[in-house]
Each structure stands twice: as structure tokens, then as C-alpha cells.
Amino acid sequence: MRVEWATDEGSAERGNEDFVAAAAGAVVVLDGCGLPLGTELGCAHGTAWYARSLGTRLLARMLDGIGGAPPAGQPVGPPEGAHRPGGRPLVARLAGAISDVAASHRATCDLAVPTTPAATVVALRVRGDLADYLVLADSTLLLDGPGGLTRISAGAPFAAADPAVADAAITGTVPVPELRRAFLLTDGATRLAERFQLIGWDALAELAAGPGPAALIARTREAERTDPQAVRWPRGKPHDDATAAVCAFD
């Protein structure tokens, strides 16, 4: 699996609250839930820190052995695949990462505040001839296979301080030979198709795969600049953080 990615902040004032990281056989994309500036988070670290901390911990857990007990000192949920017949790939990994982050700042921050930092999660892991995926909240995963493009996105809840939320994720496993490409996208990178409806999902995927993820984001910024007051396309932020990761399979 080859991974190419790009990310861009929507506002210099708030900084980029998205996070993307990849390693051999695994990639994660998170979108920190950007609340209005000045919102009391009960956390001294902030949303960008949360997305970065959760993403790095999740990636590390995804790279550890498949199934079985987690590494020593990393507590968490039920064993991977134990939730129901057929398994739930990556759910326990995400639950463990959420627990890790909560433990890392529980002593300094009030995690009971409803606005505690949170994030969406999209993850993909290759293990042999299989690819496991996980989608939590409203970021998007596109799978490009023989039957065309499959779009996967979920609604609330978001990853925050409660590891039980991981069970709300959409998960699945597909044979690697049935995949050409996979696209992990925050909602800032799907605006051309999802919110603006200027192009379809197939065209968005081709733009991200051909010219590349940076070109997709640049095209999105061009569209946003034609509607700076968010009149044509009502939206909370004229420009949103945008992250796209494109995975190609031989």
C-alpha cells in the first residue's frame, strides 16, 4: 500500500485541528471538532493536541499484533473481534487509544465537560491479503474496487473521553485484491462533492488520485473563495481544515 496525503488549515487563527499519519500498512485521519473560539473545553491542551494524541496512539495500536492481548501497560476494551460474530476490526484499538489519551490528561483537565476535545476518526490497516477499516463520525472513507466507488461515513458520536464510543464506529474488512484505492477524507476535503455539489464523488476521487490530494484541497479553496460570506453554500466556516489521504494498492 502506497499512501500520499495533504492537509491544510482553514484558519490561521485556530490552526490546523486535523491530523494525518501513516506507517507501513496503516493510515489514520482525524478531524478535531472545532468549536467556536473561546469555548470552554475544560482542557488545557486543546483540540489539535487531542486529535494528534489520539491519532498517534491509534496508529501505534494498529501496528501492534493482530488480535490477542494488547501490549503491556495498554489497557482496554474487549479483545479485538470479540464484540459479535464476524468480529469488529479496529474497535478495541480505537477504544484503547481513547483510554490512553484520557489517562494522559485526566489529572490536569476536566473530561466531564460536554465540550471536552473530540474528533472524528477514519483508519485503514492492511494485514496480509485483508484490509480493515473504521469510520467514526462524519469524516469519509471511499473504497474504489471492481464494482466502483463505495462511500462510508457515519454520524455522531465523536471520539472524546469515553472509550465505549468506539463501538459506534462503522467497521469492515475487504480483500486487498478487490481494492484499487482508498481515500480517507475529513469533511473539509469533501466539500466539492458533499456540501457544494460541484462535482460527484467519482470525480472527487479521480481528482485526489490523479493530480493528488493537494490538488483536491486547492480546488476546494478556490470554490470557497468564490463564496467568502457563505451565502451560496451556507456553512459554519468559510474555510475548514481539509485533509485527504490516498492509498493505492498494486
GUTITOR-498747 format. One record per residue: x, y, z of N, C-alpha, C in turn; residue in three letters. Coordinates in pm, whole numbers, plus 50000, padded with zeros to 5 digits. Layout:
% GUTITOR-498747
{node {X; Y; Z}; {X; Y; Z}; {X; Y; Z}; "ALA"} ...
% end
This chain:
% GUTITOR-498747
{node {50084; 49881; 50000}; {50000; 50000; 50000}; {50088; 50124; 50000}; "MET"} {node {50062; 50213; 49906}; {50133; 50341; 49899}; {50036; 50450; 49943}; "ARG"} {node {50084; 50543; 50025}; {49998; 50647; 50080}; {50054; 50784; 50044}; "VAL"} {node {49968; 50868; 49989}; {50000; 51009; 49965}; {49896; 51093; 50036}; "GLU"} {node {49938; 51197; 50106}; {49842; 51277; 50179}; {49876; 51425; 50174}; "TRP"} {node {49775; 51505; 50202}; {49793; 51650; 50214}; {49696; 51701; 50319}; "ALA"} {node {49734; 51808; 50388}; {49647; 51869; 50487}; {49670; 52019; 50487}; "THR"} {node {49564; 52096; 50516}; {49575; 52241; 50512}; {49479; 52301; 50614}; "ASP"} {node {49527; 52400; 50686}; {49442; 52465; 50786}; {49338; 52554; 50720}; "GLU"} {node {49223; 52563; 50783}; {49118; 52650; 50731}; {49132; 52792; 50782}; "GLY"} {node {49199; 52808; 50897}; {49212; 52939; 50959}; {49345; 52947; 51032}; "SER"} {node {49422; 53051; 51002}; {49549; 53070; 51072}; {49525; 53101; 51220}; "ALA"} {node {49410; 53158; 51250}; {49379; 53196; 51389}; {49364; 53074; 51479}; "GLU"} {node {49301; 52966; 51425}; {49281; 52848; 51507}; {49385; 52742; 51482}; "ARG"} {node {49453; 52748; 51368}; {49549; 52644; 51336}; {49479; 52520; 51285}; "GLY"} {node {49556; 52423; 51241}; {49501; 52301; 51183}; {49466; 52202; 51294}; "ASN"} {node {49339; 52168; 51304}; {49294; 52072; 51405}; {49270; 51932; 51345}; "GLU"} {node {49305; 51915; 51216}; {49306; 51782; 51156}; {49438; 51714; 51189}; "ASP"} {node {49441; 51582; 51170}; {49566; 51506; 51189}; {49567; 51390; 51093}; "PHE"} {node {49685; 51365; 51033}; {49702; 51251; 50944}; {49839; 51190; 50971}; "VAL"} {node {49844; 51057; 50970}; {49972; 50987; 50988}; {49962; 50851; 50921}; "ALA"} {node {50075; 50804; 50871}; {50079; 50674; 50805}; {50208; 50603; 50841}; "ALA"} {node {50202; 50472; 50840}; {50319; 50387; 50860}; {50297; 50265; 50772}; "ALA"} {node {50392; 50172; 50774}; {50382; 50055; 50687}; {50251; 49980; 50713}; "ALA"} {node {50160; 49985; 50617}; {50037; 49909; 50628}; {49925; 49974; 50705}; "GLY"} {node {49937; 50100; 50744}; {49830; 50162; 50823}; {49829; 50313; 50802}; "ALA"} {node {49709; 50371; 50808}; {49695; 50517; 50797}; {49575; 50560; 50879}; "VAL"} {node {49585; 50678; 50942}; {49475; 50735; 51019}; {49456; 50881; 50979}; "VAL"} {node {49330; 50923; 50977}; {49294; 51063; 50952}; {49190; 51104; 51055}; "VAL"} {node {49216; 51212; 51127}; {49123; 51261; 51229}; {49090; 51408; 51203}; "LEU"} {node {48969; 51443; 51237}; {48922; 51581; 51225}; {48881; 51628; 51364}; "ASP"} {node {48964; 51713; 51426}; {48930; 51767; 51556}; {48805; 51852; 51548}; "GLY"} {node {48713; 51834; 51641}; {48586; 51907; 51638}; {48610; 52052; 51678}; "CYS"} {node {48611; 52139; 51580}; {48642; 52279; 51604}; {48522; 52357; 51655}; "GLY"} {node {48515; 52379; 51783}; {48410; 52461; 51841}; {48447; 52609; 51830}; "LEU"} {node {48350; 52698; 51845}; {48381; 52842; 51836}; {48496; 52881; 51928}; "PRO"} {node {48583; 52968; 51881}; {48694; 53015; 51963}; {48641; 53074; 52092}; "LEU"} {node {48706; 53041; 52201}; {48663; 53088; 52332}; {48575; 52990; 52406}; "GLY"} {node {48532; 52880; 52341}; {48452; 52779; 52408}; {48533; 52714; 52520}; "THR"} {node {48474; 52698; 52635}; {48542; 52634; 52748}; {48547; 52483; 52724}; "GLU"} {node {48668; 52430; 52706}; {48686; 52288; 52678}; {48714; 52207; 52804}; "LEU"} {node {48744; 52274; 52913}; {48784; 52202; 53034}; {48919; 52134; 53017}; "GLY"} {node {48992; 52172; 52914}; {49119; 52106; 52881}; {49224; 52211; 52852}; "CYS"} {node {49341; 52193; 52912}; {49449; 52290; 52893}; {49523; 52269; 52761}; "ALA"} {node {49493; 52160; 52692}; {49572; 52125; 52575}; {49509; 52166; 52443}; "HIS"} {node {49379; 52152; 52430}; {49312; 52195; 52310}; {49279; 52084; 52212}; "GLY"} {node {49202; 52120; 52109}; {49151; 52023; 52013}; {49260; 51966; 51923}; "THR"} {node {49351; 52050; 51876}; {49458; 52000; 51789}; {49544; 51898; 51863}; "ALA"} {node {49573; 51925; 51988}; {49650; 51830; 52070}; {49575; 51699; 52083}; "TRP"} {node {49444; 51707; 52106}; {49366; 51585; 52123}; {49370; 51500; 51995}; "TYR"} {node {49345; 51562; 51880}; {49346; 51487; 51755}; {49483; 51425; 51730}; "ALA"} {node {49587; 51500; 51755}; {49723; 51449; 51736}; {49753; 51334; 51833}; "ARG"} {node {49714; 51351; 51958}; {49741; 51248; 52059}; {49664; 51120; 52030}; "SER"} {node {49536; 51134; 51995}; {49456; 51016; 51965}; {49505; 50947; 51838}; "LEU"} {node {49540; 51026; 51737}; {49586; 50968; 51611}; {49714; 50889; 51625}; "GLY"} {node {49810; 50943; 51698}; {49938; 50872; 51714}; {49920; 50745; 51797}; "THR"} {node {49837; 50752; 51899}; {49814; 50632; 51981}; {49737; 50525; 51904}; "ARG"} {node {49640; 50568; 51825}; {49565; 50471; 51745}; {49656; 50405; 51642}; "LEU"} {node {49738; 50483; 51575}; {49827; 50426; 51475}; {49921; 50325; 51539}; "LEU"} {node {49974; 50356; 51656}; {50064; 50264; 51724}; {49993; 50134; 51758}; "ALA"} {node {49870; 50143; 51805}; {49796; 50022; 51841}; {49760; 49941; 51716}; "ARG"} {node {49731; 50007; 51606}; {49701; 49936; 51482}; {49821; 49856; 51432}; "MET"} {node {49941; 49906; 51460}; {50062; 49841; 51412}; {50105; 49726; 51501}; "LEU"} {node {50051; 49720; 51624}; {50081; 49608; 51713}; {50011; 49483; 51661}; "ASP"} {node {50047; 49367; 51715}; {49996; 49239; 51665}; {49847; 49237; 51643}; "GLY"} {node {49802; 49155; 51551}; {49660; 49142; 51521}; {49596; 49047; 51622}; "ILE"} {node {49491; 49096; 51690}; {49422; 49012; 51787}; {49506; 48990; 51910}; "GLY"} {node {49458; 48907; 52000}; {49532; 48875; 52121}; {49533; 48991; 52218}; "GLY"} {node {49616; 48979; 52320}; {49621; 49081; 52424}; {49698; 49202; 52376}; "ALA"} {node {49658; 49324; 52418}; {49733; 49444; 52383}; {49866; 49444; 52456}; "PRO"} {node {49961; 49530; 52410}; {50091; 49536; 52476}; {50078; 49569; 52623}; "PRO"} {node {50176; 49527; 52701}; {50175; 49551; 52845}; {50162; 49699; 52873}; "ALA"} {node {50077; 49732; 52971}; {50060; 49871; 53009}; {49958; 49945; 52926}; "GLY"} {node {49899; 49878; 52826}; {49797; 49943; 52743}; {49664; 49872; 52766}; "GLN"} {node {49584; 49924; 52861}; {49459; 49862; 52895}; {49357; 49883; 52786}; "PRO"} {node {49255; 49803; 52782}; {49136; 49847; 52714}; {49040; 49746; 52671}; "VAL"} {node {48940; 49788; 52625}; {48825; 49719; 52591}; {48837; 49571; 52564}; "GLY"} {node {48736; 49510; 52512}; {48736; 49368; 52486}; {48836; 49334; 52378}; "PRO"} {node {48881; 49207; 52370}; {48976; 49171; 52266}; {48920; 49203; 52128}; "PRO"} {node {49010; 49235; 52037}; {48968; 49271; 51902}; {48888; 49158; 51841}; "GLU"} {node {48773; 49194; 51781}; {48691; 49095; 51717}; {48595; 49023; 51810}; "GLY"} {node {48595; 49059; 51939}; {48514; 48983; 52036}; {48372; 49037; 52051}; "ALA"} {node {48340; 49147; 51984}; {48210; 49211; 52008}; {48093; 49126; 51959}; "HIS"} {node {48106; 49065; 51844}; {47994; 48990; 51788}; {48047; 48898; 51680}; "ARG"} {node {47967; 48801; 51636}; {48013; 48710; 51532}; {48064; 48787; 51412}; "PRO"} {node {48177; 48745; 51357}; {48236; 48814; 51243}; {48338; 48916; 51285}; "GLY"} {node {48336; 48955; 51413}; {48439; 49046; 51462}; {48411; 49191; 51431}; "GLY"} {node {48485; 49279; 51497}; {48475; 49424; 51476}; {48616; 49477; 51467}; "ARG"} {node {48681; 49462; 51353}; {48820; 49505; 51341}; {48839; 49650; 51383}; "PRO"} {node {48942; 49672; 51459}; {48992; 49804; 51500}; {48911; 49871; 51611}; "LEU"} {node {48797; 49816; 51651}; {48719; 49880; 51756}; {48796; 49883; 51887}; "VAL"} {node {48853; 49770; 51926}; {48929; 49766; 52051}; {49053; 49855; 52044}; "ALA"} {node {49111; 49866; 51924}; {49228; 49954; 51907}; {49190; 50100; 51932}; "ARG"} {node {49077; 50140; 51877}; {49032; 50278; 51899}; {48994; 50300; 52044}; "LEU"} {node {48922; 50205; 52105}; {48884; 50218; 52245}; {49008; 50233; 52333}; "ALA"} {node {49111; 50155; 52303}; {49234; 50165; 52380}; {49303; 50299; 52364}; "GLY"} {node {49304; 50351; 52241}; {49367; 50481; 52217}; {49292; 50592; 52291}; "ALA"} {node {49158; 50585; 52290}; {49080; 50686; 52364}; {49110; 50678; 52512}; "ILE"} {node {49119; 50556; 52565}; {49153; 50540; 52707}; {49291; 50597; 52738}; "SER"} {node {49386; 50571; 52648}; {49523; 50621; 52667}; {49525; 50774; 52678}; "ASP"} {node {49456; 50839; 52585}; {49457; 50986; 52585}; {49387; 51040; 52709}; "VAL"} {node {49274; 50980; 52745}; {49203; 51026; 52866}; {49293; 51014; 52988}; "ALA"} {node {49363; 50903; 52999}; {49452; 50884; 53115}; {49565; 50984; 53116}; "ALA"} {node {49608; 51028; 52998}; {49723; 51119; 52991}; {49693; 51260; 53039}; "SER"} {node {49563; 51299; 53041}; {49534; 51437; 53086}; {49419; 51446; 53185}; "HIS"} {node {49376; 51333; 53237}; {49268; 51336; 53337}; {49308; 51413; 53463}; "ARG"} {node {49435; 51407; 53500}; {49480; 51473; 53623}; {49482; 51625; 53611}; "ALA"} {node {49489; 51676; 53488}; {49501; 51821; 53469}; {49377; 51884; 53406}; "THR"} {node {49289; 51802; 53350}; {49176; 51856; 53275}; {49045; 51793; 53322}; "CYS"} {node {48935; 51864; 53300}; {48802; 51815; 53338}; {48739; 51746; 53217}; "ASP"} {node {48748; 51614; 53213}; {48699; 51539; 53098}; {48547; 51523; 53099}; "LEU"} {node {48482; 51567; 53206}; {48337; 51556; 53213}; {48266; 51673; 53144}; "ALA"} {node {48341; 51776; 53108}; {48281; 51890; 53038}; {48227; 51842; 52902}; "VAL"} {node {48102; 51872; 52869}; {48045; 51824; 52742}; {48124; 51866; 52619}; "PRO"} {node {48196; 51978; 52630}; {48273; 52028; 52516}; {48419; 51983; 52520}; "THR"} {node {48449; 51880; 52599}; {48587; 51829; 52603}; {48633; 51799; 52460}; "THR"} {node {48761; 51817; 52428}; {48808; 51795; 52291}; {48764; 51660; 52235}; "PRO"} {node {48728; 51660; 52107}; {48677; 51540; 52041}; {48722; 51540; 51896}; "ALA"} {node {48704; 51427; 51828}; {48748; 51417; 51690}; {48673; 51307; 51617}; "ALA"} {node {48665; 51321; 51486}; {48621; 51211; 51401}; {48743; 51123; 51374}; "THR"} {node {48719; 51000; 51330}; {48829; 50906; 51305}; {48801; 50825; 51179}; "VAL"} {node {48900; 50817; 51091}; {48898; 50722; 50981}; {49031; 50647; 50985}; "VAL"} {node {49027; 50515; 50979}; {49150; 50435; 50987}; {49144; 50319; 50889}; "ALA"} {node {49261; 50285; 50835}; {49271; 50172; 50743}; {49398; 50096; 50776}; "LEU"} {node {49387; 49963; 50782}; {49502; 49879; 50815}; {49505; 49758; 50723}; "ARG"} {node {49622; 49728; 50669}; {49639; 49609; 50586}; {49708; 49501; 50668}; "VAL"} {node {49650; 49383; 50666}; {49712; 49267; 50731}; {49705; 49150; 50634}; "ARG"} {node {49815; 49124; 50570}; {49818; 49020; 50469}; {49734; 49058; 50348}; "GLY"} {node {49639; 48973; 50313}; {49552; 48998; 50199}; {49421; 49064; 50238}; "ASP"} {node {49413; 49116; 50361}; {49291; 49180; 50408}; {49318; 49324; 50448}; "LEU"} {node {49218; 49408; 50430}; {49225; 49547; 50474}; {49110; 49575; 50568}; "ALA"} {node {49140; 49617; 50690}; {49039; 49653; 50789}; {49019; 49804; 50785}; "ASP"} {node {48894; 49848; 50799}; {48869; 49991; 50805}; {48778; 50024; 50922}; "TYR"} {node {48784; 50150; 50965}; {48700; 50201; 51073}; {48666; 50346; 51043}; "LEU"} {node {48539; 50381; 51060}; {48494; 50519; 51040}; {48406; 50557; 51159}; "VAL"} {node {48442; 50665; 51227}; {48365; 50716; 51340}; {48332; 50863; 51314}; "LEU"} {node {48204; 50895; 51317}; {48153; 51030; 51293}; {48163; 51067; 51145}; "ALA"} {node {48162; 51197; 51115}; {48128; 51239; 50979}; {48243; 51264; 50884}; "ASP"} {node {48360; 51209; 50908}; {48461; 51205; 50803}; {48423; 51091; 50708}; "SER"} {node {48495; 51080; 50596}; {48452; 50989; 50489}; {48563; 50895; 50447}; "THR"} {node {48525; 50769; 50421}; {48614; 50672; 50359}; {48553; 50634; 50225}; "LEU"} {node {48633; 50642; 50119}; {48592; 50596; 49987}; {48676; 50474; 49951}; "LEU"} {node {48609; 50364; 49914}; {48677; 50244; 49870}; {48651; 50225; 49721}; "LEU"} {node {48757; 50216; 49645}; {48748; 50204; 49500}; {48783; 50061; 49461}; "ASP"} {node {48682; 49986; 49418}; {48702; 49847; 49382}; {48640; 49813; 49249}; "GLY"} {node {48632; 49685; 49216}; {48579; 49642; 49087}; {48437; 49690; 49061}; "PRO"} {node {48358; 49703; 49165}; {48220; 49747; 49149}; {48203; 49897; 49149}; "GLY"} {node {48312; 49970; 49154}; {48305; 50115; 49159}; {48336; 50168; 49297}; "GLY"} {node {48288; 50287; 49324}; {48322; 50359; 49448}; {48218; 50332; 49556}; "LEU"} {node {48264; 50298; 49675}; {48177; 50283; 49792}; {48210; 50392; 49892}; "THR"} {node {48109; 50468; 49933}; {48129; 50576; 50030}; {48081; 50532; 50167}; "ARG"} {node {48165; 50554; 50268}; {48132; 50516; 50405}; {48152; 50637; 50496}; "ILE"} {node {48047; 50676; 50564}; {48053; 50786; 50660}; {47951; 50758; 50769}; "SER"} {node {47977; 50811; 50886}; {47888; 50786; 50999}; {47841; 50920; 51057}; "ALA"} {node {47755; 50914; 51155}; {47714; 51035; 51225}; {47778; 51040; 51362}; "GLY"} {node {47721; 51120; 51451}; {47771; 51124; 51588}; {47755; 50985; 51649}; "ALA"} {node {47826; 50955; 51754}; {47911; 51041; 51836}; {48054; 51049; 51784}; "PRO"} {node {48131; 51137; 51848}; {48271; 51157; 51815}; {48358; 51091; 51922}; "PHE"} {node {48482; 51066; 51888}; {48577; 51018; 51989}; {48608; 51133; 52084}; "ALA"} {node {48596; 51108; 52213}; {48627; 51212; 52313}; {48698; 51147; 52431}; "ALA"} {node {48630; 51133; 52546}; {48695; 51075; 52663}; {48643; 50937; 52700}; "ALA"} {node {48533; 50894; 52639}; {48473; 50766; 52674}; {48508; 50659; 52571}; "ASP"} {node {48583; 50558; 52608}; {48623; 50455; 52510}; {48506; 50376; 52455}; "PRO"} {node {48391; 50374; 52525}; {48276; 50297; 52478}; {48223; 50350; 52346}; "ALA"} {node {48255; 50475; 52312}; {48206; 50534; 52188}; {48263; 50461; 52066}; "VAL"} {node {48373; 50392; 52083}; {48434; 50321; 51970}; {48338; 50218; 51910}; "ALA"} {node {48247; 50167; 51990}; {48156; 50065; 51940}; {48055; 50123; 51841}; "ASP"} {node {48043; 50256; 51834}; {47952; 50319; 51739}; {48015; 50332; 51599}; "ALA"} {node {48142; 50298; 51587}; {48211; 50312; 51458}; {48159; 50211; 51357}; "ALA"} {node {48165; 50249; 51232}; {48140; 50158; 51121}; {48272; 50089; 51089}; "ILE"} {node {48272; 49959; 51085}; {48395; 49885; 51057}; {48369; 49779; 50950}; "THR"} {node {48475; 49728; 50894}; {48462; 49621; 50797}; {48598; 49572; 50752}; "GLY"} {node {48597; 49465; 50675}; {48718; 49407; 50621}; {48693; 49371; 50475}; "THR"} {node {48785; 49407; 50387}; {48772; 49375; 50246}; {48901; 49309; 50198}; "VAL"} {node {48894; 49218; 50102}; {49016; 49159; 50046}; {49097; 49264; 49970}; "PRO"} {node {49224; 49270; 49996}; {49310; 49368; 49929}; {49303; 49356; 49776}; "VAL"} {node {49297; 49234; 49718}; {49288; 49226; 49572}; {49165; 49293; 49513}; "PRO"} {node {49064; 49320; 49596}; {48944; 49387; 49548}; {48952; 49539; 49560}; "GLU"} {node {49066; 49590; 49604}; {49083; 49735; 49621}; {49183; 49790; 49520}; "LEU"} {node {49144; 49898; 49456}; {49239; 49974; 49375}; {49297; 50088; 49458}; "ARG"} {node {49206; 50160; 49523}; {49246; 50274; 49603}; {49150; 50292; 49719}; "ARG"} {node {49196; 50363; 49820}; {49110; 50402; 49931}; {49141; 50548; 49962}; "ALA"} {node {49038; 50623; 49999}; {49052; 50767; 50025}; {48999; 50795; 50165}; "PHE"} {node {49081; 50855; 50249}; {49041; 50894; 50385}; {49032; 51046; 50386}; "LEU"} {node {48913; 51099; 50414}; {48887; 51241; 50393}; {48814; 51304; 50511}; "LEU"} {node {48862; 51419; 50558}; {48785; 51497; 50653}; {48678; 51574; 50576}; "THR"} {node {48579; 51627; 50648}; {48470; 51693; 50575}; {48514; 51820; 50505}; "ASP"} {node {48626; 51877; 50547}; {48679; 51992; 50475}; {48731; 51956; 50337}; "GLY"} {node {48764; 51828; 50317}; {48815; 51782; 50187}; {48706; 51720; 50101}; "ALA"} {node {48584; 51709; 50153}; {48474; 51653; 50073}; {48376; 51759; 50027}; "THR"} {node {48404; 51885; 50055}; {48307; 51990; 50028}; {48267; 51999; 49881}; "ARG"} {node {48360; 51976; 49789}; {48328; 51989; 49647}; {48212; 51898; 49607}; "LEU"} {node {48208; 51778; 49667}; {48102; 51682; 49634}; {47988; 51685; 49733}; "ALA"} {node {48020; 51696; 49861}; {47918; 51678; 49965}; {47839; 51806; 49991}; "GLU"} {node {47905; 51916; 50015}; {47835; 52039; 50051}; {47809; 52127; 49929}; "ARG"} {node {47910; 52145; 49842}; {47895; 52235; 49729}; {47829; 52167; 49610}; "PHE"} {node {47841; 52037; 49599}; {47786; 51959; 49489}; {47829; 52013; 49353}; "GLN"} {node {47956; 52053; 49345}; {48013; 52100; 49220}; {48062; 51984; 49134}; "LEU"} {node {48099; 51874; 49198}; {48141; 51754; 49128}; {48083; 51633; 49202}; "ILE"} {node {48085; 51518; 49137}; {48038; 51396; 49202}; {48151; 51328; 49278}; "GLY"} {node {48116; 51222; 49351}; {48216; 51152; 49430}; {48322; 51084; 49343}; "TRP"} {node {48281; 51032; 49228}; {48379; 50970; 49138}; {48480; 51072; 49090}; "ASP"} {node {48431; 51192; 49055}; {48522; 51297; 49008}; {48613; 51344; 49121}; "ALA"} {node {48558; 51352; 49242}; {48641; 51391; 49357}; {48753; 51289; 49378}; "LEU"} {node {48720; 51160; 49369}; {48822; 51056; 49386}; {48928; 51064; 49278}; "ALA"} {node {48886; 51089; 49155}; {48984; 51099; 49046}; {49074; 51220; 49063}; "GLU"} {node {49018; 51329; 49114}; {49098; 51448; 49140}; {49202; 51420; 49247}; "LEU"} {node {49161; 51351; 49354}; {49254; 51320; 49462}; {49359; 51219; 49420}; "ALA"} {node {49321; 51127; 49331}; {49415; 51022; 49289}; {49505; 51066; 49176}; "ALA"} {node {49453; 51154; 49089}; {49531; 51195; 48972}; {49625; 51310; 49004}; "GLY"} {node {49576; 51433; 48997}; {49661; 51545; 49038}; {49711; 51530; 49181}; "PRO"} {node {49630; 51466; 49267}; {49676; 51439; 49404}; {49594; 51508; 49510}; "GLY"} {node {49610; 51468; 49636}; {49531; 51525; 49745}; {49552; 51675; 49763}; "PRO"} {node {49673; 51724; 49737}; {49695; 51869; 49749}; {49613; 51945; 49645}; "ALA"} {node {49598; 51885; 49526}; {49519; 51949; 49421}; {49371; 51952; 49458}; "ALA"} {node {49324; 51846; 49524}; {49185; 51843; 49571}; {49161; 51957; 49670}; "LEU"} {node {49252; 51975; 49762}; {49236; 52081; 49862}; {49244; 52219; 49795}; "ILE"} {node {49337; 52235; 49701}; {49350; 52364; 49631}; {49222; 52397; 49555}; "ALA"} {node {49163; 52298; 49490}; {49039; 52320; 49417}; {48927; 52357; 49514}; "ARG"} {node {48926; 52297; 49630}; {48826; 52330; 49732}; {48841; 52474; 49779}; "THR"} {node {48965; 52516; 49800}; {48989; 52654; 49843}; {48942; 52754; 49736}; "ARG"} {node {48963; 52719; 49611}; {48918; 52807; 49502}; {48766; 52825; 49508}; "GLU"} {node {48695; 52717; 49528}; {48549; 52726; 49537}; {48506; 52808; 49659}; "ALA"} {node {48571; 52785; 49772}; {48536; 52859; 49894}; {48556; 53008; 49876}; "GLU"} {node {48662; 53045; 49805}; {48690; 53189; 49786}; {48588; 53259; 49699}; "ARG"} {node {48511; 53183; 49619}; {48405; 53246; 49539}; {48282; 53277; 49623}; "THR"} {node {48278; 53229; 49747}; {48163; 53249; 49836}; {48213; 53281; 49977}; "ASP"} {node {48287; 53391; 49993}; {48352; 53420; 50121}; {48255; 53444; 50236}; "PRO"} {node {48133; 53485; 50206}; {48034; 53511; 50312}; {47943; 53391; 50338}; "GLN"} {node {47973; 53278; 50275}; {47896; 53155; 50295}; {47747; 53176; 50264}; "ALA"} {node {47720; 53247; 50155}; {47582; 53272; 50114}; {47534; 53163; 50017}; "VAL"} {node {47613; 53137; 49915}; {47575; 53034; 49817}; {47572; 52896; 49882}; "ARG"} {node {47672; 52870; 49966}; {47680; 52743; 50036}; {47686; 52772; 50186}; "TRP"} {node {47573; 52780; 50254}; {47575; 52807; 50399}; {47662; 52705; 50472}; "PRO"} {node {47750; 52755; 50556}; {47842; 52669; 50630}; {47897; 52746; 50749}; "ARG"} {node {47936; 52675; 50852}; {47983; 52738; 50974}; {48116; 52808; 50958}; "GLY"} {node {48200; 52757; 50867}; {48333; 52815; 50847}; {48354; 52839; 50698}; "LYS"} {node {48389; 52962; 50658}; {48416; 52986; 50516}; {48521; 52889; 50462}; "PRO"} {node {48626; 52865; 50542}; {48729; 52768; 50507}; {48743; 52672; 50625}; "HIS"} {node {48742; 52543; 50595}; {48757; 52443; 50700}; {48891; 52372; 50684}; "ASP"} {node {48946; 52322; 50794}; {49063; 52235; 50782}; {49029; 52124; 50684}; "ASP"} {node {49125; 52090; 50598}; {49100; 51987; 50496}; {49215; 51890; 50492}; "ALA"} {node {49185; 51761; 50499}; {49288; 51657; 50495}; {49241; 51543; 50407}; "THR"} {node {49329; 51498; 50319}; {49299; 51386; 50232}; {49419; 51293; 50225}; "ALA"} {node {49393; 51163; 50243}; {49498; 51061; 50228}; {49450; 50963; 50122}; "ALA"} {node {49536; 50935; 50025}; {49504; 50845; 49916}; {49593; 50721; 49925}; "VAL"} {node {49531; 50604; 49937}; {49605; 50477; 49946}; {49589; 50404; 49813}; "CYS"} {node {49699; 50365; 49754}; {49698; 50291; 49628}; {49748; 50149; 49651}; "ALA"} {node {49679; 50052; 49589}; {49715; 49911; 49606}; {49760; 49854; 49472}; "PHE"} {node {49871; 49784; 49472}; {49918; 49720; 49350}; {49836; 49595; 49323}; "ASP"} 
% end
